[in-house]
Amino acid sequence: MGMTEAILLTVMTAATPLLIAALGELVVERSGVLNLGVEGMMIIGAATGFAAAVLTGSTLVGVIAGILAGMLLAAVFAALALGLAANQVATGLALTILGLGLAGLIGRDFVGARRDPMAKIVVPWLSDIPVVGKILFAQDPLVYASAALAAGVWWFLWKTRAGLVLRAVGESHGSAHALGYSVLKIRFLAVLFGGGCAGLAGAYLSLAYTPFWAPGMTAGRGWIALAIVVFASWLPLRAVIGAYLFGGVTVLQLHAQARGWGIPSQALSALPYLATIAVLVAISLGRRGDGRAPASLGTPFVPDR
């Protein structure tokens, strides 16, 4: 395997959890809800998914368990932020802390345990094509699922009536309510979807990307996923570009450390997060109308107001 092929493969695996989590959060924010608990939902998905896979011997069960764990934590967020109209920023931060704590509890007996990585889907003959063969036709199922998810989210948001209603709720929940749409139900389903995506992204980390469990293994990826949503201007296909750009920065850090470039390891480890800050600053300085956030983003909705 050539160096270019190896780097591209690493970028794809590094970008996949970022893309899955970002797409879920994009749908949540399009509905007008700001969920800062993505990191907590990812880590709980990683811990629960790995524990379930070890106990049952099934990677598929682990993936499903990770999704359900993320959705359960998302339901708690929805109960507080939607049902009780609690501050969404504070609730999301609290859920992140809760998720980190619960993940440590769930995974304490599995630290150091290892599993074989998720099996790859290899397409005969096509996977032997130089350079692109291994990249496009010899990946694990969740890499393909992330691409299908991006296409599906785009189609749902821009080509279906349900997607139009969800975007309308995010733009003006009062108007949507006046037209007879159940704002809280729509937002609840969107939050569950986002939680499931975050849990799936976490399960990918512990079952495919690095097939073991370690406390804090998400390492801020949930926050990067939030930044990708802003970078993408709340557009699904731009989120794909953002995820692969940030995945590339992560891989650059790893290759720089491996090659001994003489840069302090602490500085290299901070590179993805410095890139996140730089991108957010650049977007804030240069944004125009097409990058506007949903108008009702972060605003609680109480039907009797």
LINZIKA-V9559 format. One record per run of one state. SS is the DSSP state (H for helix, E for strand, - for the rest). FROM is the first residue (numbers start at 1). LEN is the number of residues. If there is no record, write none. Layout:
ss-><SS,SS>
from-><FROM,FROM>
len-><LEN,LEN>
This chain:
ss-><-,H,-,H,-,H,-,H,E,-,E,-,E,-,H,-,H,E,H,-,H,-,H,-,H,-,E,-,H,-,H,-,H,-,H,-,H,->
from-><1,3,31,38,57,59,84,88,111,112,114,115,120,123,126,129,132,138,141,160,161,172,173,179,183,210,212,214,221,232,236,260,265,270,271,287,289,292>
len-><2,28,7,19,2,25,4,23,1,2,1,5,3,3,3,3,6,3,19,1,11,1,6,4,27,2,2,7,11,4,24,5,5,1,16,2,3,14>
